[in-house]
Amino acid sequence: MCGIVGYIGPRKARTILIEGLKRLEYRGYDSAGICVYHDGVLGLQKSPGRVSEVEALAEADPVIGAGTIGIAHTRWATHGEPNQANAHPHVDTSGRIAMVHNGIIENYTTLKKFLIDQGCEFTSDTDTEVLVQLIGHFRANSCDVLEDAVRAALQEVTGTYGIVVVSVDEPDKLVVARKGSPLIIGVGADEYVVASDASAIIEHTANVSYLDDGEMAVITREGMRTTTLDNVPINKEVSQIEWSLEEIAKGGYEHYMLKEIFEQPEVTRMAMGGRLDLREMQIILGGLQGIDRELVKTRKIILTACGTAWHAGLVGEYMFEELARIPTEVEYASEFRYRNPIVEDGTVVIAISQSGETADTLAALREAKQKGALALGLVNVVGSTIARYTDAGVYLHAGPEIGVASTKAFTCQLVVQALVAIMLGRRRFMSQSDAKFYMTALSEIPDKIETVLQQSENIKDIVARHVDRDNWLFLGRGYNYPVALEGALKLKEISYIHAEGLPAAEMKHGPIALIHEGMPVVFVATRCDTYEKVIGNIEEVRARKGHVIAVATEGDEEIRKYTDSVIYVPDAPVPLQPMLTVVPLQLLAYHAAVARGCNVDKPRNLAKSVTVE
């Protein structure tokens, strides 16, 4: 799985495909490949490593250089190690059909045994090759055209897929299909660009059609025809991509991640824009209109997500219970559907995802809807699968997030949850004065984030004193416990330093055994009801000669007596503090990764959008 690009049109395919792969590099990958048809031949080049290596091979291949139809892929290994044989595109035994694929074919071992018995010869360890071999089998034995062979093969498949197929025998045709893995078709002037992500399309066209699960498109030079897998015609709408190419550029920053950290004041304003009306003291969320009464009457909220979005959900749990007085649970999406969860009448399930394509989150959402829950989505990508599958939802308006490690999307997830919680709280029990207090404070968050960002160089200096340490702890309480988890995750993701996040009070129930001289321990120690308790936890670390780094409230000079380093954030109401306290931890992780020479935007083994289970 990872990035897909396909092209058919009047221009040379190689340049468009390679440029598309480069646009998708941010998603994380370990191998890449390209296949272009020309004059009765499929030119195929693939390699482990970076897109630049495939680009060099493609430039020396005359077939790839001449053709005007082709497919390309960046792979993040799931079945088989990252090597040339396992890289995409894959071809069938005849060598006449090529395919790229995102997803996982769960019954590939059974299908592979059948195909070997039919005389197919396999050259890779991947599940993807099984699918293209199956398509080749049906094309050779029972189907007159490529799309029928693809349709027949997919009827036999269990799992998820986003595929683009090309054939020597039908050289002016791309066959595209999806189930659980996103595919977008860019509609240009006499040309089409297919991709798993809009970033590979927007340089060529802003007009796109989003394939839904169970749909197939047959694209020729004359046009596009979309059907279900049962060959029922579908009239697909063409919509507009909202992001520009300039928005995806680095804008003078060394890395996308740093750019996105510094974009947080702007994007949090965007997340509130048109929604937070301070004049009328009301919150307007157009995506929830029509179900607002149902929301007000809800008996229980379940937040489901993965990774960073799950940490945002943990903060949301505190918000919904304190501000809206609604019982709330947070579930790992990857576990939710496998434990037969109890979804009672009046339950609202909210899926949180930056990409809107996270496979585990989408599966949890399906489980919740099947059990009768009202399904909402908090996603960033307009037109994504989760956005289209839910009953209603709120977009984050964070803009494109290119860095694999999520930063600005996390902050916007907190902002949007705060908006929903305050809106529900006001309609359920919250006084006008309390609502005004929180809404006003929320409107001030972007300016306060700017203040935190001014400390980037100070944080860089702090990191320099501790970056050689291979084990860190991050501790917080209440609303800032999830921030500690997120800080530890960021450090792990991009600097490869082992780090753990914990509730500060839990340290003495085992993890205190890890504390030794010089070990960095990061405390989120802002002014709140548990401040004195956190100071006690800091003392426990100091007694064992750990190095304490504290994120504290501006004006708190007392805390300097207990710490080795302090990073200050402006004061804010406790439910809104995570929007500020997470920013220093993002910068801390970023500077640590740079100091250690890591690939900040493309950390090893990670993908931006995890579209397999």
N, C-alpha and C positions, 0 to 999 in steps of 0.2 A: 504494500500500500504506500502511497504518498501522493505524488503529483502526476496529473495526466494532461497532455496537450495533444490535440488533433487538428489537422488543417486540410481543407480542400478549397481550391480557388485558382485564380490565374497566376498567382505569384509563386516563386520558388519556395517550397515548403521548408527547406532546411533552416533558413534564417528565422522564420516565424516560430518553428518548433524549438530551436535552441534558445531563442529569446524568451519563449514561454517557460522553458525549464528553469532558466535563470530567475525569472519572476517567482517561481515556486520554490526556490532553494531555501527560503526562510522556513518552510514547513519541516525541514529536517529530512535527511535521506542518507543512504550509504552506497548507492550505485545509480547509474542512469543509462538510458539508451534511446536510440532513434531508429525508425524504420520508414523509408520513403519508397514509393512505387514509381518506376519509370520504364517505359518501353519493354514491358513483359517481365520485369525483374523487381524483386524486393531488395533494396539496399538496406542492410542491417548492421548497426554498430552499437556496441554496449560495453560498459566497463564498470568495475567497482571504483569508488572514489567520487570526484567532483564532476560537475557538468562540463567544466573546461576540458577534461580529458576526453569525453565523448565528442565535444566540439572539434577537437583536433583530428579525431578519427573521421568524423563526418566530412570535414573539409578536404580530406584526401580521398574520399569515396565519390567517384564520378556519378554513380546512380543517385546517391542522396543529393548531390549538388544539382541534379537536373530535374528532379520530380516536383510535381505541384500538388501531391496528395501524400499525407503521411501521418504518423503517430509517434509520440515520444513519452518518456516516463522517468520520474525519479522514484526510486524504491527505498522503502524503510523495511528492513527484513522482518518477516513473520515466519515463513516456512523456508528454511535453508539459509545458510550463511551468505553474507554479502560478497558475492564473487561474480565473475562474468557470466557463468552459466545461469545463475539465478536471476540476473538482472533482466528487466523488461526492455523491449517487447519480446514476447515469446511467439514461436511459430509452431504449426502442426507438423506432423511427420512428412507430409507432402512438400512442405516449405512454401506453400502457396497462400496460406492464411496467417496473418500476424495480428496480435492483440496486446493491448495494455490493460491493466486491471488494478483497481483498488478494492480492498475487501478481503474476506476469507471464505473459501469454499470448505464448509465443514465436513462434507461427505466425500472429500477428494480421494481418500484411500480406497473406498469402494469403487468409485468411478475409475480410478487409475488401474485397479486390477482388471476391470472389465475391458478397458482400452488396451492393456497389454495383451490380453487374450485375443483381441481383435487385430493384433500385429503392430500396434503403435510403439514407437521407440521414443523413450523419454531421455532428455539431456540435462534436466535440472531436478532440484528437490522441491520445487514450488507447487503450490496448489493451482496457481495461475496456468501453468502449462497443461494441467489436466483439463481445464476448461477450454483452452484453444484446441487441444487435441479432440475433445468431444465435439466441438463445432466442426472441425475438419471431418470427423467420422460421419456426422449427419449430412454434411455437404456432399461427401463422396458417395453415400449410400442411399439417401432417401429424399434429399431436398434439392430443388432445382435452382434456388437463389440463396444468397448469403444470409439475408435476414431470416428466412425460414429455418436455416440451420442454426442460427443464433437462438431463435425462439425455441426450437426443439431442445437445444442443449440446456437452456436456462430452466426449462420445465423439469429437468432432472437434477438441478442443483439445489442444495441446502446451504444457506449462508448469505453473505452480503457481497455486492459487487457494484462497481461502476466500470464499464468496459467500453472501449472503442476498438472496432475490428476493421481490417482492410484485407482485400483479397486480390491476387493476381488475375483471377478469372472475372472479376467485376471491378475494373481499375478506377472507375469514376464513382465510387461509393464508400461512404463511411457508415457503419452500423454502430449505434450508440445505445446502451441500456443501463439502467440503474436499479438497485434495490439496496437501500441503506448506506450508500456511498455517493456523495454529491457529484453531479455533472451539470455543467452550464454550457449552453450552445450560444456562441456569439454570432449574430446575424449581420454580416457586412454587405458591401456592394459586390454582388456576384461571388461572395466567398463566405466560408463558415470557419470559425475557430471554436473547437470544443476544449473544455478545460474543467478540472476539478475545483478551480478557484478563479474568481473574477480577475485577479491580478494578472493572469496570463492572457486576458482578453482585452482589457480596457485600452491598450495602446492601439488596437485595431478597430474596435467598435464599442459603443455603449449600449447597443441593442442586444438583449439576451433573452433566451427562453430557458427556464429552469425545468429540468426533467424531474418528475416525481417518481416515487417507488413504483415498480411494476410497469414502467413505461419504456418504450423503445422509439428511437428516431432513426430513420433512414435518410441520409444526407447525400444528395448528388449535386452536380454543378447546376442543375436546373431548379433545385429547391429542396425543401425538407418536408418529410411526412412523419407524423408522430402517431403511434398506436399503443394500445395496451399489449401485454405479452400474449393475449388471446387474439390479437390482430383486430381489435375494435378501434376505429379511427378516433383521434382526439384533436380538438381544436385548441392549440396552445397559444397563450398570449405571449406577446413580446413586450418586455418591460425595459426600464432604463437602469443601468448601474449608477449608483449615487456617488461613488468615489471617483476622483480624478487620478491620473497617473502621477501628478505632482504630489498628491497626498501620500503616495507610497514611497516617494524618494526620501533619502536620509536628511535632506535639508541642512547640510553642513555639519551634522553630528557624526561622531566617529562610528557609532553603531545605531541601529534601529531602536534597540532597547533604551538607550539613553535618550534618544529623541522622544520616545513614547512616555518615558518617565517625566520629561519636561513638558509634554503636552497635557499633563493631567489638569492644570488649572483651566485650560481651554475646553477640554472635553467634558469636565464636570459641569462647566457652565452650559455646554451644549446639552448635557443630559437633563438639566433643569429647565432649559429654554422652552418657553411656551407652556410649561407645566407648573411652575411655581409662581403663582400670582400673588405678590405681596400687597398689592393695592386692595384686592378683594379678599385677601387672606384665604385663598383656596388653592387646592391642587387639582389640576386638570390632566387626566391621563386618557387621551383619546382611545388608546388601545384597549381600555377596560370598559368603555361605554357599552351599555347594554347588559353587562353582567355585574355592575356595581352593587346592585341590591343583593344579588346572590353572594357576593363577596362579604358584604357587611354582615350577613347572616351566617357566615361559615362557622363551623364548630371546631375545625382543626385545619392547620396548614402543614403540608409536608413539602419541604424543600429538597430537591434532588439534584445532584451535580457530581462532578469529578474534579480532583486536583484543586487548583486555585479557586475555581468556581464553588467547590464544596466549602472552602474556607470562607468565602463570601456568604454562603448559606448559613454557616455557623454564626456569623455576625447578624445575619437576618433573623435567626431564631431569637436572639436577644431582643432585636428591634420589635418584631411582631408580638412577642409576649409582653414587653414593657410598654410599648407605645400604643398597640392596638388591643392588648389583652386577649389575644387569641392563642390557644395552645398550639405549639409549633414543634415539629421534629425535623431533623436534618438527616438525610439518608445518602450514603454512597450509592450512586446510580448503579454501579456495577454489582451491588449486593441486593438492591431493592426487589427485583423481580424474582430472585431465586429463593426467597424465604416466605412466599405466600403472604405478603403484607396485608394488614387489616386496613381497609379503606371504607370507612363508615359513611353514611349519608351526611352531607354537609362538609365533606372533605375537599379541600382545594390543594392540588399538587402543582408546585411551581418548579419548572425546569430552568436551571441557570447554565448558560453555555455561551462562550464568546463566539464560537464559529456557528453555532446552531446546527452542527452536524455531528456532535459527539455521539458515537454509536451507543455507548452504555446509557447515556442520558435519554436518548431517543427510545431505547428499549424500555427503560423505567417508565417513561411517559406513556408508552403503549399499554403497559401493564396497569398503570393507574387509571387510564381511560376505560380499559376493559372492565375494571372493577367499579366504574361509575363515578370517578372523581371528575371535578371540573379542572381542566388542564390549562395552565398558564405558562407562558414562556418569557424569560428575560434573556434576550439574545442580542448580539451585536450586528450580525450579518443579515441585512434585509433580504427576504426571499429564501432564507435557509430552510432546511427541512423542518426543524423544530418550530420555527416561526409559522410555517404553513400548516403544521399538524395540530397545534394547540387551538383551544377554543378562543383564546384571547391572549394578549400579552403586551409587553412594553419593550421597545427597542432601547439599547443602551446609548446610542449615538456617540460611541467612542471613536468612530472612524476606523480605518484599517489598522489592525495590529499585526505587524510583520514579525517582530521578535518572538521566538518560540516561547520564551518565559513571559507570561502575561503580567502586565503592570497596569496600564490605564484602563483596561477592561475590568479588572478587579475593582478599581476605585469607582468606576461607573456602576458596577453591580451593587456596590454599597449605596451609592446615591439613589439609584432607582428603587432599591428595597426601602430606603428611608422615606422616599416619596409615597410609596404604597402604604407603608406602615402608618405614617402620619395621616394620610387620607382616611384610612380605615379607622384609626383611633379617633379622629375628629367626628366621624359619623357614628361611632359606637358610644364613646364616653368622654373623650378628651375635651377639656374646656377650651373656649376661644383663646384665652390668654396663654395656655400651654401650647396650643397649636401655633400661635403667633411666635412664641419663644423658639420653638424648634424650627419653624419655617425660616425665620430670620437668621438663625444660626446656620442653617443649611445653606442659605444664600451666600454666607460669608466664607464658606469652605474653600472655594477656588482661590481667593486672595490669600488665605492662610497656607494653602499648599505652595504658593509662590514663595512665601517666607521660608518654608522648609527647604525648598530647592536651592535657596541661596547658601545652604550649608554643605553643598556637595564637596567642596574642597576640604572642609573640616572632616567630613566623613571619610574622604580618601586618605587623609593623614592618619585617622584612627585605624583604618583597615591596614595600612602599611605596617603598623606596629604588631599586628596579630595574624597577618595573612599566612604566615608559615605554620600556623597551628592547624592540625588536621581534624580536630573535633571541637564543635561549638554547641552551646545550649542557648535556646531562646525561650524566655519565660514571660508570662503575662497572666493577668487575672481578668475575669469578667469579659467585657467586650474586647479586651486586648489579648485574651488567650488565643483566639483565632488569628490575630495579627502575629503572635509569636510562631504559630504553625506556618503561616505564610512566609515569614522572614526566614525560617529554617528551610522551607522548600525552595525559596529563591536561591539561597546560598548553595544548596545541593545541586540544583538544576544547572547552574551556569559556571560555578567555580569548582565543582566536584569535591568540595569540602564536606565531610560528614557533619551533619547538624541535626539536632532534634528540637522540636518545639513542644513545650509542656505547660500545663497550668502551674503557676509558680508554687502553689501549695503542695503539689504532688511531688516536687523535687525530693522532699525528705522521705518519701515512701519508696525509695529505691535508687533513682537516678543520682542522688547526692553522692553515691559511691564513685561516680565518674569524676567528680571534681578533684583537680590536682593543681599544683602550682603552675600559674601562667595560663590556665585554660580560659579561653574567652567565653563569658556568659553575658548574653544580651538580655536586659530586663526592659520591658515596656512598663514604665513606672510613673505614669501621669497622675495628676491629682484626681482622686476619686474616693469612693467609700472604703476601698481596700488598700489605700496608699500605705498606711502604717504596716499592714500585713506584708506588703511587698518589700518594704524596707527591712523587715525582719528576715525575709528570704535572702535579701542581698547580704545581710550580715552573716548568714550561714555560709554563703559562698566565700566571702572575704575571710572567714575564719579558716578556710581551707586553701587560702592563697590563690583563689581563682581571680581572673581579671574581669572586672565588672564594667560593662558598657551600658549606659542607661539612656533610654528615650524618655525625656521628662518634660514637664510643663514649663513654659517660659516663666521666669521669675523665681523658680524653685532653686535657690542657691544652697539650701540645706542639703540637697541630695549629693552635692559635690563631696561632702565629707565621707560618703560611703562608696564612691565610685572611682574608677580610673579614668573614665571618659564619659562625657555627657553630650547628648544631642538634644536640642530643645525644639519643641513644637508649640505653636500657639494654643492657648486654652480653648476648649470647646465643650459643649454638653457631652456627657459620657457616651450616649448612643452614637454620636458623630465622630468621636475621637479616632476610631480606626481609619477613617479617610485621611487623617494626618499622620498617625503613628506608623502606618505601613510605608510611607514614602522614604523615611531614612533607611528602612530595612531593604527596600528596593535598591537604593543607592549603595548601601553597604555591599550587597551581593554583586552589583555591577562592578564596583571598584575592585573587589576581591578577584573577580573573574579576569579583569584586565591585567591586574598585577601578576596573576598566575599564567598569563598568556593563553587563556582559553578562548574558544570561538564563542563570543557572547551571544550572537544572534542565532547560531545554529549549534546548540549544545549536543554532544554525542548521544546517540540512542533515543533522542526525543523527536517527536513530530508536533507540529503546531495544532493540527486538527486530527484527533485520534478517532478514525472512522472504522476501526475494527474493535471487536470485543476483547 
